[in-house]
Structure formats: C-alpha cells, structure tokens
C-alpha cells in the first residue's frame, strides 16, 4: 500500500467515523469537515479532480453546519 493510498484510506475512514458521531457534539461536525478537506486533498493528489472538488464542497457544507450548530450565547 502506497503512502498516498494509506492517506486516502485514513481520510475517508475519518469521514465515516465523524459523520456517525455528529449528533454527539458540534465538534464532530467540525472534525467531519476537516476529514472532508483531507479527502479533497487526496482526490487532487491522486488525480481524481472531480472527487477532490466534490469533497471540497462537502467540507464547506460541513463547516456551515458546524457554524450553525454552535450554541447561542
């Protein structure tokens, strides 16, 4: 397994785990957004630019959901 493949496996596994835990805390939503960013980087490095672009959009969507999930002060 190459380092790039291992990085991609880590990124998408993190996405899955953090997505499953999102209802527990807004910080899991934020972590999901970061994992989407990592998956986007993987997609671009691997040469699958459509995957990288879609994951970049998902990271923005997740960051917005995290922002909106913050408790009111």
ZALO-855560 format. One record per residue (C-alpha): x, z, y; residue in three letters. Coordinates in steps of 0.25 Angstrom, whole numbers, padded with zeros to 4 digits, always signed. Layout:
N
XZYALA...
***
This chain:
73
+0000+0000+0000UNK+0006-0004+0013UNK+0006+0005+0025UNK-0004-0003+0032UNK-0014-0003+0021UNK-0012+0013+0020UNK-0015+0014+0035UNK-0027+0005+0033UNK-0032+0014+0022UNK-0029+0027+0030UNK-0037+0021+0042UNK-0050+0017+0034UNK-0050+0029+0025UNK-0049+0038+0038UNK-0061+0030+0044UNK-0069+0033+0031UNK-0066+0047+0031UNK-0068+0050+0046UNK-0081+0041+0046UNK-0086+0050+0035UNK-0083+0063+0043UNK-0088+0058+0057UNK-0101+0067+0057UNK-0092+0080+0056UNK-0085+0078+0069UNK-0083+0068+0080UNK-0068+0069+0077UNK-0071+0062+0064UNK-0077+0050+0072UNK-0064+0050+0081UNK-0056+0050+0068UNK-0064+0039+0063UNK-0061+0031+0076UNK-0046+0033+0074UNK-0047+0029+0060UNK-0054+0016+0064UNK-0043+0014+0074UNK-0033+0015+0063UNK-0041+0005+0054UNK-0041-0004+0066UNK-0026-0004+0067UNK-0025-0006+0052UNK-0034-0018+0053UNK-0026-0024+0064UNK-0013-0021+0057UNK-0018-0027+0044UNK-0022-0040+0051UNK-0037-0038+0049UNK-0040-0038+0064UNK-0056-0038+0062UNK-0055-0025+0055UNK-0046-0020+0066UNK-0055-0024+0076UNK-0067-0018+0070UNK-0060-0005+0067UNK-0056-0004+0082UNK-0071-0006+0086UNK-0075+0005+0076UNK-0065+0014+0082UNK-0071+0012+0096UNK-0085+0015+0090UNK-0080+0027+0083UNK-0073+0033+0096UNK-0086+0031+0103UNK-0094+0038+0092UNK-0083+0049+0093UNK-0085+0050+0108UNK-0100+0051+0108UNK-0099+0061+0097UNK-0092+0071+0106UNK-0100+0084+0109UNK-0105+0085+0123UNK-0098+0095+0131UNK
***
